[in-house]
Amino acid sequence: MIRGSGNAKLPDPNRIVHRGLLMDEPILLMQGITKVYPNGFMANSNVNLSCRKGEIHALLGENGAGKTTLMKMLFGFEEPTEGTIQIKGKDVKFKGALDAIRHGVGMVHQHFMLVDMLTVAENVVLGDEPVKAGLFDKAGAIKKTRDLADKYHFNIDPTAIVKEVTVATKQKIEILKALLRGAEILVLDEPTAVLTPQETRELFVQLNVLREAGHTIIFISHKLNEVKELCDSFTVLRKGRVIGNGLVRDYTPQMLSNMMVGRDVLLEIDKDMAVPRETVASVKNLVYFDLSGLPILDGVSFSVQKGMILGIAGVEGNGQNELSEILTGLRKFNVGEIEINGKNVKGMTVRMLRDNGVASISEDRMSYGCAPMATIAENLMSDRFYKTQYSRKVSLKRKDIEKMAEQYIKEFNIACTGPRSKVGELSGGNIQKVIVAREFTSGASFIVANQPTRGIDVGATEFIRRKLIELTRTGEVGALLISADLNEVMEVSDSLLVMHKGKVCAYFENAKDVTEDELGEYMLGLKSMTPEEVGSALK
């Protein structure tokens, strides 16, 4: 491994051994890449990245480390301030994404860019449609998609409507789109973030097929066990600089995480035994229909006790987000009963729910969790500005608000220049810490944490999980944890239920009583407890 500052030298290509064989010259070479924005912020400083044909290279680092900016320059979204990019030994300067695609670079973003109402085939060929007699050749598009899928062993139906396929299938469609356009270098941004263990294994099989076919894959992930399983080599960025690079096989996940964060990180959660107290939230036979009249939630029942964390696992789109928004007042339910702190909440506004002890970490932190253009202090006081502690009759107590903000910035380790920093200028992990600081200090007795660590770095993830556990262990707070990260939902939760097609299909009083693979089977609908079994377990 080459370790050091941003001046880390690139490894000698002739000394890199992959699967026992000397590797070819780099297919991709990024040298001395520096990116400075007009406001003076340096996102990357003298970064070197080298990838070879037929390898999977992990790009690691916390949120804000510079990974996204580096990949934007590789894909033509940004231009480097300094440095060079070589592909197959030739200098390239991309004027945009289409230019990068023409040079064999493809990128699969974490948030899919698909047209839901079109078929798989129509999405794959979009922008490169086959034409027959001057019209779109639907049969040709299906054949082209099927032939490409068969070549790389992607089990996919070209005629399926994208809206109706699984998240894992959408991932495949995005990869096929890039391959159809000739991608030899494929960038995958958090590709397993919302996949079950079974779907992740299937994706890894397909990525190995691509590797054997000579494709180069840059794999961006915070899941270090997956990096160990899949990747050949790695580069770690921290604060825009290269901290280390080398062969994955020579490092443990703990060593990689420490390199990313710059300190020891606890990858496994050690928590005290939960002591359940009185019920803080009760949901009975909850039903919610979408605008077309389809049931999104179909008879959901459960309860949350103070001192406990109830986790909800499920493939995205099975009603978890709607449940979260109903509990926090963003949606109105059709049938059923919800009691929080002994009060029926039907008809309560968001303010009324918060006054009744509800706190919320939203799945969409930028739309619902914060005001990006407002300051840290303004975001922290947004749920309490009307209270006499922070407000006079006609004005706010600015000094008290900033004093409160400074206290929480310190307590929650928010990296910023001060309370007046704009939240939108922070990294994802620090934005989430601002939201968590507000919600965890709100005096709530019931916390709905919806994807609380999605897309944030290892250090911030560890911090937020630990804080949630500490809060519930006081015995004064109960929490509902909704997460697509199976490791998180299994490690952090005390008890666990699984949702599939809007129903509770399984419940485990002790989250440790189920394996990750078994949980995946329930999430995919391959296994299900009977309603009687679920009801009996929930009592």
ROZA-50938 format. One line per field, with one value per residue (C-alpha): residue number from 1; x, y negated, z negated; residue in three letters. Coordinates in steps of 0.05 Angstrom, whole numbers. Each point is the difference from the previous one (the first is absolute). Layout:
BEGIN
nr NUM | ...
X X | ...
Y Y | ...
Z Z | ...
rest Ala | ...
END
This chain:
BEGIN
nr 1 | 2 | 3 | 4 | 5 | 6 | 7 | 8 | 9 | 10 | 11 | 12 | 13 | 14 | 15 | 16 | 17 | 18 | 19 | 20 | 21 | 22 | 23 | 24 | 25 | 26 | 27 | 28 | 29 | 30 | 31 | 32 | 33 | 34 | 35 | 36 | 37 | 38 | 39 | 40 | 41 | 42 | 43 | 44 | 45 | 46 | 47 | 48 | 49 | 50 | 51 | 52 | 53 | 54 | 55 | 56 | 57 | 58 | 59 | 60 | 61 | 62 | 63 | 64 | 65 | 66 | 67 | 68 | 69 | 70 | 71 | 72 | 73 | 74 | 75 | 76 | 77 | 78 | 79 | 80 | 81 | 82 | 83 | 84 | 85 | 86 | 87 | 88 | 89 | 90 | 91 | 92 | 93 | 94 | 95 | 96 | 97 | 98 | 99 | 100 | 101 | 102 | 103 | 104 | 105 | 106 | 107 | 108 | 109 | 110 | 111 | 112 | 113 | 114 | 115 | 116 | 117 | 118 | 119 | 120 | 121 | 122 | 123 | 124 | 125 | 126 | 127 | 128 | 129 | 130 | 131 | 132 | 133 | 134 | 135 | 136 | 137 | 138 | 139 | 140 | 141 | 142 | 143 | 144 | 145 | 146 | 147 | 148 | 149 | 150 | 151 | 152 | 153 | 154 | 155 | 156 | 157 | 158 | 159 | 160 | 161 | 162 | 163 | 164 | 165 | 166 | 167 | 168 | 169 | 170 | 171 | 172 | 173 | 174 | 175 | 176 | 177 | 178 | 179 | 180 | 181 | 182 | 183 | 184 | 185 | 186 | 187 | 188 | 189 | 190 | 191 | 192 | 193 | 194 | 195 | 196 | 197 | 198 | 199 | 200 | 201 | 202 | 203 | 204 | 205 | 206 | 207 | 208 | 209 | 210 | 211 | 212 | 213 | 214 | 215 | 216 | 217 | 218 | 219 | 220 | 221 | 222 | 223 | 224 | 225 | 226 | 227 | 228 | 229 | 230 | 231 | 232 | 233 | 234 | 235 | 236 | 237 | 238 | 239 | 240 | 241 | 242 | 243 | 244 | 245 | 246 | 247 | 248 | 249 | 250 | 251 | 252 | 253 | 254 | 255 | 256 | 257 | 258 | 259 | 260 | 261 | 262 | 263 | 264 | 265 | 266 | 267 | 268 | 269 | 270 | 271 | 272 | 273 | 274 | 275 | 276 | 277 | 278 | 279 | 280 | 281 | 282 | 283 | 284 | 285 | 286 | 287 | 288 | 289 | 290 | 291 | 292 | 293 | 294 | 295 | 296 | 297 | 298 | 299 | 300 | 301 | 302 | 303 | 304 | 305 | 306 | 307 | 308 | 309 | 310 | 311 | 312 | 313 | 314 | 315 | 316 | 317 | 318 | 319 | 320 | 321 | 322 | 323 | 324 | 325 | 326 | 327 | 328 | 329 | 330 | 331 | 332 | 333 | 334 | 335 | 336 | 337 | 338 | 339 | 340 | 341 | 342 | 343 | 344 | 345 | 346 | 347 | 348 | 349 | 350 | 351 | 352 | 353 | 354 | 355 | 356 | 357 | 358 | 359 | 360 | 361 | 362 | 363 | 364 | 365 | 366 | 367 | 368 | 369 | 370 | 371 | 372 | 373 | 374 | 375 | 376 | 377 | 378 | 379 | 380 | 381 | 382 | 383 | 384 | 385 | 386 | 387 | 388 | 389 | 390 | 391 | 392 | 393 | 394 | 395 | 396 | 397 | 398 | 399 | 400 | 401 | 402 | 403 | 404 | 405 | 406 | 407 | 408 | 409 | 410 | 411 | 412 | 413 | 414 | 415 | 416 | 417 | 418 | 419 | 420 | 421 | 422 | 423 | 424 | 425 | 426 | 427 | 428 | 429 | 430 | 431 | 432 | 433 | 434 | 435 | 436 | 437 | 438 | 439 | 440 | 441 | 442 | 443 | 444 | 445 | 446 | 447 | 448 | 449 | 450 | 451 | 452 | 453 | 454 | 455 | 456 | 457 | 458 | 459 | 460 | 461 | 462 | 463 | 464 | 465 | 466 | 467 | 468 | 469 | 470 | 471 | 472 | 473 | 474 | 475 | 476 | 477 | 478 | 479 | 480 | 481 | 482 | 483 | 484 | 485 | 486 | 487 | 488 | 489 | 490 | 491 | 492 | 493 | 494 | 495 | 496 | 497 | 498 | 499 | 500 | 501 | 502 | 503 | 504 | 505 | 506 | 507 | 508 | 509 | 510 | 511 | 512 | 513 | 514 | 515 | 516 | 517 | 518 | 519 | 520 | 521 | 522 | 523 | 524 | 525 | 526 | 527 | 528 | 529 | 530 | 531 | 532 | 533 | 534 | 535 | 536 | 537 | 538 | 539
X 0 | 22 | -21 | 11 | -29 | -28 | 70 | -6 | 36 | -36 | 19 | 45 | -48 | 50 | 0 | -75 | -22 | -73 | -25 | 72 | 15 | 38 | -50 | -1 | 16 | -56 | -62 | -15 | 52 | -20 | 62 | 7 | -75 | -18 | -68 | -9 | -68 | -10 | -15 | 69 | -22 | 49 | -38 | 60 | 74 | 53 | -40 | 29 | -44 | 21 | -46 | 17 | -39 | -40 | 3 | -50 | 28 | -32 | -2 | -8 | -9 | -49 | -53 | 35 | 66 | -1 | -23 | -60 | 39 | 55 | -51 | -36 | 66 | 8 | -70 | 5 | -47 | 58 | 68 | 62 | 36 | 66 | 22 | -9 | -45 | 25 | -42 | 38 | 64 | -29 | -15 | -74 | -39 | -75 | -47 | -60 | -30 | -11 | 74 | 17 | -48 | 33 | 66 | -29 | -18 | -68 | -30 | -57 | -25 | -28 | -66 | -23 | -13 | -56 | -68 | -49 | -55 | 45 | 21 | 69 | 20 | -25 | 42 | 62 | 0 | -25 | 42 | 27 | -66 | -1 | -41 | -37 | -35 | 10 | -35 | 22 | 15 | -30 | 17 | 72 | 5 | -25 | 50 | 58 | -16 | -10 | 65 | 39 | -32 | 15 | 72 | 12 | -47 | -51 | -66 | -47 | -65 | 7 | -75 | -13 | -23 | 54 | -50 | -18 | 70 | 42 | 55 | 52 | -27 | 3 | 73 | 11 | -35 | 47 | 60 | -27 | -11 | 74 | 23 | -42 | 36 | 68 | 21 | 66 | 9 | -63 | -9 | -51 | -21 | -25 | -31 | -21 | -30 | -72 | 11 | -14 | 57 | -28 | -2 | 69 | 29 | -34 | 29 | 70 | -6 | -16 | 56 | 49 | -25 | 14 | 69 | 16 | -23 | 52 | -41 | 29 | -47 | 8 | -41 | -20 | -27 | -1 | -12 | 71 | -17 | -26 | 63 | 41 | -42 | -3 | 57 | 72 | 31 | -20 | 13 | -19 | -15 | -4 | -14 | 14 | 68 | 24 | 14 | 16 | -6 | 17 | -27 | -64 | 23 | 54 | -48 | -56 | -66 | 22 | 66 | -37 | -51 | 54 | 36 | -65 | -17 | 69 | -17 | -25 | -72 | -45 | -29 | -40 | -49 | 6 | -64 | -31 | -60 | -65 | -49 | -69 | -46 | -69 | -26 | 15 | -30 | -55 | -22 | -61 | -26 | 29 | -23 | 24 | -20 | 39 | -34 | -20 | -34 | 53 | 16 | 71 | -10 | -47 | -19 | 66 | 3 | 57 | 21 | 63 | 20 | 44 | 70 | -5 | 19 | -49 | 32 | -37 | 34 | -26 | 17 | -14 | -70 | -37 | -33 | 55 | 7 | -75 | -4 | 55 | -36 | -67 | 31 | 33 | -61 | 21 | -55 | -71 | -19 | -67 | -16 | 27 | 23 | 65 | 13 | 62 | 10 | -71 | -32 | -36 | 39 | -50 | -7 | 61 | 45 | 76 | 6 | -52 | 37 | 66 | -33 | -25 | 71 | 16 | 68 | 16 | 62 | -27 | 23 | 10 | 43 | 7 | -75 | -30 | 57 | 33 | 0 | 65 | 5 | -11 | 55 | 15 | -28 | -64 | -9 | 12 | -53 | -51 | -43 | 6 | 5 | -68 | 19 | 14 | 71 | 17 | -55 | -25 | -68 | 26 | 71 | 46 | 53 | 57 | 55 | -36 | -12 | 73 | 22 | -46 | 27 | 73 | -16 | -31 | 55 | 49 | -43 | -17 | 69 | -26 | 58 | -13 | 27 | -54 | -75 | -8 | 25 | -52 | -23 | 1 | 75 | 13 | 16 | -57 | 22 | 3 | -68 | -28 | 34 | -35 | -67 | 15 | 23 | -67 | -43 | 38 | -1 | -74 | -23 | -38 | -22 | -11 | 51 | -14 | 68 | -9 | 65 | 40 | 69 | -14 | 55 | 43 | 70 | 24 | 17 | -67 | -37 | 34 | -15 | -74 | -12 | 34 | -40 | -66 | 17 | 22 | -65 | -45 | 41 | -21 | -68 | -35 | -1 | -24 | 23 | -23 | 59 | -14 | 62 | 19 | 68 | -10 | 63 | -28 | -70 | 25 | 55 | -36 | -71 | -23 | -60 | -14 | -58 | 2 | -47 | -18 | -54 | -27 | -8 | 39 | 25 | 45 | 16 | 59 | -2 | 75 | 35 | 57 | -46 | 2 | 58 | 13 | -16 | -65 | -19 | 13 | -48 | -56 | 15 | -4 | -65 | 32 | -20 | -57 | -30 | -75 | -41 | -14 | 75 | 15 | -58 | 20 | 73 | -20 | -42
Y 0 | -71 | -43 | -74 | -68 | -27 | 9 | 76 | 30 | 47 | 73 | 29 | 35 | 56 | 16 | 6 | 72 | 17 | 71 | 24 | -32 | -63 | -51 | -43 | -74 | -42 | -10 | -61 | -47 | -63 | -39 | -61 | -15 | -64 | -33 | -69 | -34 | -75 | -9 | 27 | 69 | 54 | 64 | 40 | -12 | 35 | 65 | 60 | 58 | 60 | 56 | 59 | 39 | 56 | -22 | -26 | -61 | -25 | -75 | -12 | -60 | -36 | -46 | -64 | 36 | -19 | 66 | -30 | -60 | 46 | 44 | -61 | -20 | 70 | -1 | -70 | -36 | -42 | -22 | 7 | -63 | 37 | 70 | 48 | 59 | 56 | 56 | 55 | -42 | -61 | -67 | -18 | -63 | 12 | -56 | 36 | 68 | 18 | -11 | 46 | 53 | -3 | 15 | 62 | -28 | 18 | -20 | 31 | -51 | 18 | -30 | 34 | -41 | 41 | -16 | 41 | 5 | 27 | 73 | 26 | 2 | -71 | -25 | 38 | -28 | -70 | -50 | 55 | 28 | 50 | -26 | 37 | -35 | -66 | 24 | 27 | 75 | 30 | 72 | -22 | -34 | 63 | 43 | -47 | -1 | 76 | 15 | -47 | 28 | 71 | -17 | -22 | 50 | -53 | 34 | -54 | -7 | -55 | -8 | -14 | -69 | -33 | -25 | 73 | 30 | 8 | -47 | 53 | 3 | -76 | 6 | 49 | -46 | -57 | 46 | 25 | -72 | -15 | 65 | -13 | -66 | 35 | -11 | 33 | -39 | 4 | -43 | 29 | -48 | 38 | 56 | 44 | -54 | 26 | 73 | 62 | 50 | 45 | -58 | -23 | 69 | 2 | -69 | 24 | 60 | -47 | -49 | 58 | 19 | -71 | 2 | 65 | -31 | -54 | -57 | -45 | -18 | -56 | 21 | -55 | 29 | -9 | 75 | 23 | 74 | -4 | -36 | 57 | 52 | -32 | -50 | 11 | -68 | -64 | -74 | -38 | -74 | -44 | -75 | 1 | 34 | 70 | 33 | 70 | 50 | 73 | 70 | 13 | 70 | -31 | -38 | 15 | -40 | -32 | -23 | -30 | -36 | -29 | -25 | -33 | -34 | -12 | 34 | 66 | 14 | 51 | 42 | 44 | -29 | 18 | -20 | 13 | 45 | -38 | -7 | -13 | -47 | -28 | -3 | -66 | 14 | 48 | 14 | 43 | 25 | -59 | -6 | -52 | -5 | -37 | -47 | 57 | 37 | 54 | 20 | -22 | 20 | 58 | 14 | -18 | 8 | -6 | -37 | -35 | -2 | -51 | 28 | 39 | -7 | 35 | 10 | 6 | 37 | 5 | -12 | -73 | -13 | 46 | -54 | -18 | -72 | -11 | 28 | -48 | -60 | 19 | 6 | -69 | -36 | -6 | 46 | 16 | 73 | 30 | 54 | 22 | -32 | -31 | -19 | -37 | -12 | 23 | -50 | 17 | -40 | 2 | -71 | -27 | -49 | 7 | -53 | 37 | 66 | -31 | -32 | 71 | 26 | 21 | -12 | 17 | 15 | -1 | 45 | -62 | -45 | -56 | -7 | 14 | 3 | -68 | -68 | 2 | -75 | -14 | 1 | 56 | -42 | -14 | 74 | 21 | -49 | 12 | 45 | -44 | -72 | -17 | 22 | -54 | 26 | -24 | -51 | -67 | -27 | -33 | 27 | 60 | 5 | 6 | 6 | 57 | 35 | -5 | 23 | 61 | 13 | -3 | 50 | 50 | -10 | 22 | 56 | 30 | -10 | -43 | -21 | -73 | -70 | -18 | -8 | -48 | 50 | 17 | 72 | 12 | -12 | 58 | 72 | 50 | 29 | -68 | -20 | 63 | -16 | -68 | 35 | 52 | -54 | -36 | 62 | 34 | -63 | -16 | 36 | 52 | 66 | 33 | -5 | 22 | 10 | 13 | 19 | -40 | 17 | 8 | -27 | -25 | 20 | 53 | -49 | -37 | 66 | 27 | -64 | -3 | 74 | -7 | -63 | 34 | 59 | -47 | -39 | 62 | 30 | -57 | 34 | -64 | 9 | 53 | 1 | 27 | 14 | 8 | 18 | 33 | 17 | 70 | -4 | -63 | 24 | 66 | -30 | -61 | 28 | 37 | 31 | 4 | 5 | 10 | -33 | 28 | -29 | -44 | 55 | 23 | 67 | 18 | -23 | 18 | -20 | 5 | -28 | 49 | 59 | -9 | 6 | -49 | 52 | 20 | -73 | -9 | 58 | -34 | -67 | 32 | 36 | 69 | 13 | -27 | 11 | 9 | -59 | 42 | 12 | -74 | -20 | 50 | -23 | -74 | 12
Z 0 | 13 | -60 | -10 | 15 | 64 | 29 | -4 | 60 | 47 | -7 | 54 | 48 | 10 | -74 | -9 | -2 | 10 | -14 | 5 | 68 | 20 | 24 | 63 | 3 | -31 | 42 | -42 | -30 | -37 | -21 | -44 | 2 | -37 | -1 | -29 | 4 | 10 | -74 | -16 | -24 | 20 | 11 | 26 | -10 | 43 | 4 | 36 | 21 | 42 | 25 | 45 | 51 | -32 | -72 | -51 | -36 | -64 | -9 | -75 | -45 | -44 | 28 | 19 | 12 | 74 | 32 | 35 | 27 | 26 | 36 | 28 | 33 | 28 | 28 | 30 | -49 | -26 | 26 | -44 | -20 | 7 | 20 | 57 | 17 | 45 | 30 | 34 | -4 | 35 | -32 | 1 | -17 | -5 | 18 | -28 | -17 | 73 | 13 | -59 | 27 | 68 | -34 | -34 | -68 | -30 | -67 | -40 | -50 | -68 | 19 | 64 | 62 | 31 | 31 | -42 | 52 | 55 | 9 | -19 | 73 | 13 | -59 | 22 | 71 | -19 | 39 | 45 | 27 | 58 | 58 | 55 | 57 | -36 | -63 | -67 | 8 | -62 | 19 | 15 | -68 | -35 | 39 | -14 | -74 | -5 | 38 | -45 | -63 | 22 | 15 | -71 | -34 | -22 | -12 | 23 | 39 | 54 | 5 | -74 | -21 | -42 | -52 | -15 | -7 | -62 | -23 | 18 | 71 | 6 | -19 | 57 | 49 | -17 | 10 | 67 | 22 | -12 | 33 | 62 | 9 | -2 | -72 | -15 | -65 | -43 | -63 | -50 | -56 | -61 | 44 | -58 | -45 | 7 | 19 | -40 | -13 | 55 | 50 | -20 | 12 | 68 | 17 | -21 | 47 | 57 | -18 | 0 | 70 | 22 | -32 | 36 | 65 | -9 | -28 | -54 | -58 | -50 | -60 | -49 | -65 | -76 | -9 | -13 | -6 | 71 | 22 | -30 | 36 | 69 | 12 | 22 | -17 | -35 | -8 | -64 | 1 | -61 | 4 | 75 | -5 | 12 | -67 | 25 | 56 | 12 | 4 | -38 | -21 | -43 | -45 | -48 | 1 | -67 | 31 | 60 | -44 | -45 | 63 | 25 | -65 | -30 | -66 | -28 | 20 | -33 | 57 | -47 | -49 | -73 | -37 | -68 | -6 | 14 | -57 | 30 | -38 | 16 | 71 | 33 | 69 | 21 | 72 | 13 | 67 | 38 | 73 | 50 | 74 | 54 | 49 | 46 | -57 | -9 | -72 | -19 | -73 | -12 | -72 | -33 | -76 | -50 | -63 | -25 | -73 | -34 | -9 | 65 | 74 | 47 | 68 | 66 | 57 | 71 | 72 | 16 | 26 | -47 | -41 | -50 | 23 | 1 | -71 | -22 | 31 | -31 | -69 | 7 | 29 | 73 | 24 | -23 | -8 | 23 | -51 | -67 | -65 | -23 | -73 | -22 | -74 | -12 | 49 | 65 | 52 | 57 | 27 | -37 | 37 | 2 | -55 | -43 | 9 | -19 | -62 | -16 | -2 | 72 | 33 | 72 | 41 | 71 | 57 | 43 | -43 | 52 | 13 | -68 | -50 | 8 | 34 | 40 | 10 | -74 | -53 | -48 | -57 | 39 | 16 | -72 | -27 | 55 | -45 | -63 | 24 | -30 | -70 | -52 | -8 | 70 | 16 | -24 | 21 | 64 | 9 | -10 | -53 | 48 | -52 | -36 | 66 | 21 | -70 | 8 | 70 | -24 | -55 | 50 | 52 | -53 | -29 | 68 | 31 | 58 | 44 | 19 | -9 | -50 | -12 | 58 | 52 | 53 | -8 | 75 | 1 | -48 | 19 | -1 | -66 | -34 | 28 | -31 | -66 | 0 | 10 | -53 | -49 | 8 | -6 | -56 | -43 | 13 | -63 | 41 | -30 | 68 | 56 | 72 | 32 | 75 | 35 | -52 | 28 | 75 | 44 | -57 | -21 | -48 | -56 | 2 | 5 | -62 | -38 | 18 | -16 | -67 | -17 | 17 | -45 | -57 | 4 | -4 | -56 | -46 | -2 | 19 | 75 | 49 | 72 | 67 | 46 | 74 | 40 | 66 | -31 | -28 | -42 | -33 | -11 | -30 | -43 | -27 | -9 | -62 | 34 | 74 | 49 | 76 | 50 | 68 | 46 | -55 | -52 | -60 | 25 | -59 | -71 | -45 | -73 | -1 | 62 | -12 | 13 | 76 | 48 | 56 | 53 | -33 | -7 | 75 | 15 | -39 | 34 | 69 | -17 | 5 | -72 | -43 | -68 | -3 | -27 | -61 | -12 | 8 | -45 | -53 | 1 | -5 | -62
rest Met | Ile | Arg | Gly | Ser | Gly | Asn | Ala | Lys | Leu | Pro | Asp | Pro | Asn | Arg | Ile | Val | His | Arg | Gly | Leu | Leu | Met | Asp | Glu | Pro | Ile | Leu | Leu | Met | Gln | Gly | Ile | Thr | Lys | Val | Tyr | Pro | Asn | Gly | Phe | Met | Ala | Asn | Ser | Asn | Val | Asn | Leu | Ser | Cys | Arg | Lys | Gly | Glu | Ile | His | Ala | Leu | Leu | Gly | Glu | Asn | Gly | Ala | Gly | Lys | Thr | Thr | Leu | Met | Lys | Met | Leu | Phe | Gly | Phe | Glu | Glu | Pro | Thr | Glu | Gly | Thr | Ile | Gln | Ile | Lys | Gly | Lys | Asp | Val | Lys | Phe | Lys | Gly | Ala | Leu | Asp | Ala | Ile | Arg | His | Gly | Val | Gly | Met | Val | His | Gln | His | Phe | Met | Leu | Val | Asp | Met | Leu | Thr | Val | Ala | Glu | Asn | Val | Val | Leu | Gly | Asp | Glu | Pro | Val | Lys | Ala | Gly | Leu | Phe | Asp | Lys | Ala | Gly | Ala | Ile | Lys | Lys | Thr | Arg | Asp | Leu | Ala | Asp | Lys | Tyr | His | Phe | Asn | Ile | Asp | Pro | Thr | Ala | Ile | Val | Lys | Glu | Val | Thr | Val | Ala | Thr | Lys | Gln | Lys | Ile | Glu | Ile | Leu | Lys | Ala | Leu | Leu | Arg | Gly | Ala | Glu | Ile | Leu | Val | Leu | Asp | Glu | Pro | Thr | Ala | Val | Leu | Thr | Pro | Gln | Glu | Thr | Arg | Glu | Leu | Phe | Val | Gln | Leu | Asn | Val | Leu | Arg | Glu | Ala | Gly | His | Thr | Ile | Ile | Phe | Ile | Ser | His | Lys | Leu | Asn | Glu | Val | Lys | Glu | Leu | Cys | Asp | Ser | Phe | Thr | Val | Leu | Arg | Lys | Gly | Arg | Val | Ile | Gly | Asn | Gly | Leu | Val | Arg | Asp | Tyr | Thr | Pro | Gln | Met | Leu | Ser | Asn | Met | Met | Val | Gly | Arg | Asp | Val | Leu | Leu | Glu | Ile | Asp | Lys | Asp | Met | Ala | Val | Pro | Arg | Glu | Thr | Val | Ala | Ser | Val | Lys | Asn | Leu | Val | Tyr | Phe | Asp | Leu | Ser | Gly | Leu | Pro | Ile | Leu | Asp | Gly | Val | Ser | Phe | Ser | Val | Gln | Lys | Gly | Met | Ile | Leu | Gly | Ile | Ala | Gly | Val | Glu | Gly | Asn | Gly | Gln | Asn | Glu | Leu | Ser | Glu | Ile | Leu | Thr | Gly | Leu | Arg | Lys | Phe | Asn | Val | Gly | Glu | Ile | Glu | Ile | Asn | Gly | Lys | Asn | Val | Lys | Gly | Met | Thr | Val | Arg | Met | Leu | Arg | Asp | Asn | Gly | Val | Ala | Ser | Ile | Ser | Glu | Asp | Arg | Met | Ser | Tyr | Gly | Cys | Ala | Pro | Met | Ala | Thr | Ile | Ala | Glu | Asn | Leu | Met | Ser | Asp | Arg | Phe | Tyr | Lys | Thr | Gln | Tyr | Ser | Arg | Lys | Val | Ser | Leu | Lys | Arg | Lys | Asp | Ile | Glu | Lys | Met | Ala | Glu | Gln | Tyr | Ile | Lys | Glu | Phe | Asn | Ile | Ala | Cys | Thr | Gly | Pro | Arg | Ser | Lys | Val | Gly | Glu | Leu | Ser | Gly | Gly | Asn | Ile | Gln | Lys | Val | Ile | Val | Ala | Arg | Glu | Phe | Thr | Ser | Gly | Ala | Ser | Phe | Ile | Val | Ala | Asn | Gln | Pro | Thr | Arg | Gly | Ile | Asp | Val | Gly | Ala | Thr | Glu | Phe | Ile | Arg | Arg | Lys | Leu | Ile | Glu | Leu | Thr | Arg | Thr | Gly | Glu | Val | Gly | Ala | Leu | Leu | Ile | Ser | Ala | Asp | Leu | Asn | Glu | Val | Met | Glu | Val | Ser | Asp | Ser | Leu | Leu | Val | Met | His | Lys | Gly | Lys | Val | Cys | Ala | Tyr | Phe | Glu | Asn | Ala | Lys | Asp | Val | Thr | Glu | Asp | Glu | Leu | Gly | Glu | Tyr | Met | Leu | Gly | Leu | Lys | Ser | Met | Thr | Pro | Glu | Glu | Val | Gly | Ser | Ala | Leu | Lys
END
